[in-house]
Amino acid sequence: MAIYQEKEKKKITKDGRSWYFRVPYVDISGKRIQHMSGKYFTKKEAQQAEREFLASIKDKSDNTNMKFKDLYSAFYEYQKDKVKDTTFKTYYDRVPFLECLDNIKLEDFNINHFEMWRKIINSKDLATSYKNDILKFLKAILNFGTKYYNFNFTSVYNKMTNFNNPNEMPKDMDFYTYDEFKKLISYETDLKYICLFETLYYCGLRNGEMRGLTWEDIDFYKKTIRINKQIPTRYSSKSWKFTTTKTKSSSRTLLMCNRLCEDLLKLYNDVSQHSNFKSTWFVFGQADIPIVADNPNERQKMLCKKSNVKKIRIHDFRHSCASLLINNGANVTIVAKYLGHTKVEETLNTYTHMFESSLNSVVDIINKIDKMQSSNSTEVIDTIADLCNNGVSINEILNQLKNIKNQ
């Protein structure tokens, strides 16, 4: 630890600061780091800054006085270069939900503090699922404190139960039926927006995935759309950047229906006439500038007013796609892959109510099998087994049963 004065003129700041200090220390992960300060006008200023820096290091290594705010601040700093910007923004947005714990010493943290926090969160007008997301975040911070600061939160951690509200009414899922969508889109005159809404409806893309589509992602020969990147809605059209898709499973290639493929080809033929056209241009933006995040929503409002069709969120076009697939016999595995869900369970949990009609059909199948089995027909069992193994939908199985019965 020492104070230095810069001798090279090109390294002295324009306003004449030349003094600095250099301090080696070990960070929270055990890595040895050489910290070099910025420049100061005088040696005395550099010495004072060095003392303050050393004191801050000591405070970090002496955990007895560490408070909850210190822990989640360290957590944010640690995560900066380890998670996507959107994830980090989510972390940051949850700061207000931890503020009541700010001044509690971590070594004193107990179940009473947690219950106090729980009551405060429970009093807020938040969905139960979101409250549990906040709880999950709190647990992540406690795990961080255990791993990097050697705190033992076991006695509290094991008693941290999830939020539960048995009286909470489930929210109805908004979506467009096929007829509603066709009526809405019939009032759209701009080909680009026709293609945009068709892509959302027929392919179930997330808003960010739609914003990130470029012409190189469209294969008209194979009739496919490739989703391998996104531009989150929080990025403006002026300061945007690509990010990876929400999950690995969200990176997918989808077949386009004929209607969408034909309309996108018309749009492509128009856009590609520009002399400076590039395949890296955005499908729904302006050349190399992505569409403004809120433009589809504003456009939809106008269409809803003209068509007298209900207003749903842009994200609900994704639910509309799921409804379209499920109600036309697509099985849960296909729906999950189409929407880019990581697990089939995620699809089932989200759209259980939509599968109810298919579940009722299962009873009909069983009844028909039982009736036809009485005639010693093994053909039915073999056929159903083959169909199920190949991922055929409930509706298709029913049709097959009808064909067998009529033979």
N, C-alpha and C positions, 0 to 999 in steps of 0.2 A: 504494500500500500504506500503510494507516494504521489507527490504533486509534481507535475511536469509543466514546462513551458514550450510551446511549439516554436521551432526555429525556422522552419520553412515558410516563407512568406505566402506561398500559394495555399497553405493549409490554415493560415490565420484568417478569421472571419473578416468580412468587409468592414464591420464596425470596430475592429481592433481587438477582439477577444482571442487570447492565446493560451491561457492557463487551463489545465484539465487534470483529472485524477484517474488512476487506473486501479481497480480492486478485483482480485480473484475471489470467487466464492462458489459454494455448492448449492445448486437449486433444489427444489422440492423433489425432483426425481433422482437426485444423487449425482447429477452431471456437474462436472467442474466447469465454471464459466469465468471468462475474463471480462469484466465490465469496464468499459471506457466511457467516461462522462463526455458531456458536451463542453464547449469552451466558455471560459469566464474572463472578466476584465482583469481581475487581480488574483494574486496567490491566495490572499485571505478569503476571497469568495470561493475559490476552489476547495480550500481546506474546510470551510463551513459546509459546503455541499457534500464533501466526502464524509464528514461526521454524520450528517443526516442520512446518507445512504447506508452507512454502517449500522446506524441505529435501526433502520428499516429492516435490514437483514437479520439483526438480532431479534427483532420482534417476530419475524417469520419463523425463526428457529426455536423461539421460546413460546411454546404452545399454551402455556398456562393462562395467558391473558387473551388468547385468540377468541374472537367473537364470531357469531354466525355470519355477520356481514363480511368479515375477513375471509371466511371460508368460501362463500359463494362468489366473492370477487376473484379469489384465486382460481376457482373452478372455471369462471368465464375466461380468464387469462389463459388457462391451460387448454381450453377447448378451441381457442381462436383459429389455430391452424390445423385442427383435427376434424372438424365437421364442416358441412356446406354452409354457405352464408345464410341460407334460408333457415337451417336448423339453429344456427347461432342467434338469428333474429328471434326465433321462437323462445330460446333460452332467455334472452334479454327481456322479452315481453312479459315474462313471468316474475320479474323482479318485484313488482308491487305486491305480489302474493306472499312474499317472504319477509317483507319489511317489519312485521310485528315481532320477528325473531332477531332482528338486527343486533341488539345490544346484549343478548344472552351469551354468556361465556360457554364455549363448547364443552368444557369439562364439567359444567353444571347442568347441561342439557338433560332433561328427564321427561318422563311420560306426561307430567303435568303441563310442561311447556308445549308438548305436542298436542295435548287435548285442548289447550287454550287456542293454539293455531287452528286446529280442526274446527272449533266452534266459529271462529272468525270466517274461515273459508265457507263453512256450511251456511252461514247467514247471507252469503252473497247470491245474487240472482244468476247462478251459473248452472249449466246442465251437469248432471251427475257424472257423465263421462268426462267432462272437462275438469271437474274437481279431481277426479282420479288421475288425470294426466298431470295435474299440478302435484299431486301426492307422489306420483312416480318420479317427477323431477326432483322433489325434495329428497327422496330416497337415493337418487343418483348423486346428489351433493353429499349426503352422509357417507355413501360408499367412497367417494373421493376423499373425504376427510379421514376415513379409516385407512385407506391405501397410502396416502401421501403424508398424513400428519399423525398417524398411529393413534387416533381416537378410537374408543370402544363404545359404539352406540347399540350394542346387541340388546341390552335390556329394554331399550325404547323401540328399536327397529322391529323386534318380534311382536310388538303390540300395536303396530301401526296398521290398523285395518282400513279397508277401502271404504269410500263413501257409498251410501246406499239409500235410495229414496223409493220405497215401495209404492208411494202415492203419486210418483211422477208419471204424468201421462206421456206416452210415446208420441213423438212428433210424426205427423203424416209425411210420407215421402212424396214430394211433388215430381210429376213427370208428365210428358206429353204422350198421349196415345198417337198411333200412326195418323189417324184422321185429323187430330188437333195439329200435329206437326205439318201435315200437308196443307191445311187451311192457313196456318201461319205463314208458311214459306211462299204461298201463292200470291201474297201481297208484296213480296220482295222483288225489286226490279234490278238491283245491282248484282251482276253475276258473281262478283267476289264474295258478297255476303251470302248469296245462295249456297255457294260452295262451302263457306265457313260453317253455316248452320247445319248443312248436310253432313259435313265431316264430324261435327260434334254429335249429331244425332245418330248417324249410322255406324260410327266408329268408337264412340264413347270416350273421346280424348278428354284429358284434363285441360283446363284453360291454358296453363303454361306449356303443355305439349303442343297445343294448337298454335300458340304464338311462335314456337320454335321451329315449325315446319318450314323447310326450304324445298325448292323444286328438285334438288338432287335426292330428296327423300321419296319422290313419287316415281314409280316404275309403271308406265302406262302399258308396256308389253305384258308384264306379269299381273297388272292390275293390283299393285300393292302400295301400301303406305308404310314407311319405316319410321318408327318412333324411337329415337336414341338420344334425345336431348330435350331441354325445355328452357323457356325464359319465364321465370316466376313472375306473377302479376305485380309483385312489389317493385320490380325494376321498370323504370320509365322507358319510353322509346328513345330517349336521348342518352341515357346512361345504363344501357342494358348489357347483359352478358349471358352466354349459355351456361347452364349447369347440367349435371347429369340428371337422369330421370329420378323420380321419387324413390324407387327401389330398383334392384337389378331386374326383377320380373316386369317392371314397367317398360323396359326396353323390349320392343316387340315389333313384328311385321304383320300387318293386317291386310287381308284381301278386301278390295273395294267392291261394293255392289255396282251394277252397271250404271245406275243413275248418277252416282257420285263420280264414277270414272269418266263418264261422258261430259259432265259439267266441268270437272277439273281440266279435262283436255281442251275444252273450249276456252277456259280461262288461260291455260298455258299458251294456246295458239295466239291469243291476244297479247299477252305480256311478252312473249318471246320475240315479237316483232320489233321491239326496241333495239336499236343498234348496239347498245352497250349491255344487253341482257346477259346475266350470268346465272348458272344453275344454283348458285349460293344465295340468290335473292329469296326473300321470304314469300311464301305462298299467299299470305293474307296481309302482308305489310306493304310498305311503299319501297320497292326495290330492296336496298340493303338495310332498311329500317323496319323493325317489327311493328305490328299493329299496336296501337295504344290499348292498354289492358282493359279499360272500361268501355271502349267503343262498341264491342259486341252487345254489351248490356244495354247501352243507350239505343242501339239500332233495334234490339228486340222490343224495347218499350214502345217504340214507334209502331212496329209491326203488330204488337198486341192491341194497341189502341185502334188500329185500322181494321184488324181481323176480328176483334172482340174475343180473342183467345186469351186465357188466363196467363198471367206473368209468372214465370218460374226463374230460379237462379240459373246462370250459365252452367254451373256445376251440375244442375239437375238434368241437363241434356245427357249427361253421363248415366244418370239413373234411368232416363228415358230409353237409352240404348239397351240397358240391362233388361228393362221391362219388355222391350220389343223382342229381344232374343228369347227370354224365358217364356213369354206368352206364345211364342211360335215354336216351342218344343226343344230349344237348345238345352243341353244338360249343364249341370253346374260346373263341370270341369272346363267346358268350352267357354262359358261365360267368364270364368275366372281368368283364363288365358287371354281372352279378348280384351278384358278391361285392364289387364296387367296387374292383377292381384297376386301377392306373394304366395298365399295359401288359399285353398278351396274354402277353408273355414271362414275366411274373411268375406268371401262372396255369400256364403250361407248366412252368416250373422247379419249382413247388410240387407239381403233380399229374401229372407225366410218367408215373409208374407206373400211374396210374389210366386214362390214355389208351391203355395198351398194347393192350388188347383192340380198341379202335377202330383202332389202327395196323395190327393184324393183319387187320382187315376190309378195309383198303385193298388188301392183296394179293389178297384174294378178289375185290374189284371189278375190279382190273386183269385177273385171270384170266378173269373173266366177260366183260369188254369184249373181250379178245383172242379169246375163243371166239365171241362173237356178231358181232364184226367180220368174221370169216371168211365170214359170210353176207351181207357187204356192207350191213350195217345201220348207217346213219348216225343213225338215231333214238336209239340208245343214247348216242352221243357228245353229241348236241345236248341230250338230257335231262339228262345228268350235268353238262354245262357250265352249264345254266340253274339246276339245283339248287345247285351250288357257289356260283354268283354271288349266290344269294339266301340263302346261309348255312345251307342245309339240312344236317342231321346225317348222319353215316355210316350210321346205322341206317335213316334215311328213304330214303337213296339205294339201299341194298340192297333195301328193300321195293319201291321203284320199279322196280329191275332185275327183280325177280321178276314184277311185273305185266307188264312188257314181254315177258319171256320166255314168259309164259303166254298172251299175245295171239295 
